[in-house]
Amino acid sequence: MDNEPQQLAERVTELEIKASYADDLLDQLNMTIYRQQQQIDRLLAEVAQLREQSRNAMQEGAARNPRDELPPHY
């Protein structure tokens, strides 16, 4: 019976250690998700910019005269 409080204290200590590791892991995972979301946001902005550039290039290409595109030796 004298050993029972000591065993209980050891179990509580082990649970506190595990909880601490779980908290650290959760913080790391949250930071990973945050960084990934930042990267996704940057990529979405880049895709939008590329779409706009493509749209502008297509509009400019349609407005040009195909004869203006001939090489100089023609």
C-alpha positions as CSV (number, residue, x, y, z in Angstrom):
1,M,0.0,0.0,0.0
2,D,2.9,2.4,0.6
3,N,3.9,2.0,-2.9
4,E,0.5,3.0,-4.3
5,P,0.8,6.8,-3.9
6,Q,4.3,6.7,-5.5
7,Q,2.9,4.7,-8.5
8,L,0.1,7.2,-8.9
9,A,2.6,10.1,-8.8
10,E,4.7,8.4,-11.4
11,R,1.7,7.8,-13.7
12,V,0.6,11.4,-13.3
13,T,4.2,12.5,-14.2
14,E,4.2,10.3,-17.3
15,L,0.8,11.7,-18.3
16,E,2.1,15.3,-17.9
17,I,5.1,14.5,-20.0
18,K,3.0,12.9,-22.7
19,A,0.6,15.9,-22.6
20,S,3.6,18.3,-22.9
21,Y,4.9,16.4,-26.0
22,A,1.3,16.4,-27.5
23,D,1.1,20.2,-27.0
24,D,4.5,20.7,-28.7
25,L,3.5,18.5,-31.6
26,L,0.2,20.4,-31.9
27,D,2.1,23.7,-32.0
28,Q,4.4,22.3,-34.7
29,L,1.5,21.1,-36.8
30,N,-0.3,24.4,-36.5
31,M,2.8,26.2,-37.6
32,T,3.1,23.8,-40.6
33,I,-0.5,24.5,-41.6
34,Y,0.1,28.2,-41.3
35,R,3.1,28.1,-43.5
36,Q,1.4,25.9,-46.0
37,Q,-1.6,28.3,-46.1
38,Q,0.8,31.2,-46.8
39,Q,2.4,29.3,-49.6
40,I,-1.1,28.4,-51.1
41,D,-2.1,32.1,-50.9
42,R,1.1,33.1,-52.7
43,L,0.6,30.5,-55.4
44,L,-3.0,31.5,-55.9
45,A,-1.9,35.1,-56.4
46,E,0.7,34.0,-58.9
47,V,-1.8,31.9,-60.8
48,A,-4.2,34.9,-60.9
49,Q,-1.4,37.1,-62.2
50,L,-0.4,34.6,-64.9
51,R,-4.0,34.3,-66.0
52,E,-4.2,38.1,-66.3
53,Q,-1.0,38.2,-68.3
54,S,-2.3,35.5,-70.6
55,R,-5.6,37.3,-71.0
56,N,-3.8,40.5,-71.8
57,A,-1.5,38.8,-74.3
58,M,-4.4,37.2,-76.1
59,Q,-6.2,40.5,-76.3
60,E,-3.2,42.2,-77.7
61,G,-2.6,39.4,-80.1
62,A,-6.1,39.6,-81.5
63,A,-5.8,43.4,-82.0
64,R,-2.6,43.1,-83.9
65,N,-2.4,42.8,-87.7
66,P,-0.9,39.4,-88.7
67,R,1.3,41.3,-91.3
68,D,3.0,43.0,-88.4
69,E,4.3,39.7,-87.3
70,L,6.1,38.8,-90.5
71,P,9.8,38.5,-90.3
72,P,11.8,41.4,-91.8
73,H,13.0,39.4,-94.8
74,Y,9.5,39.0,-96.3
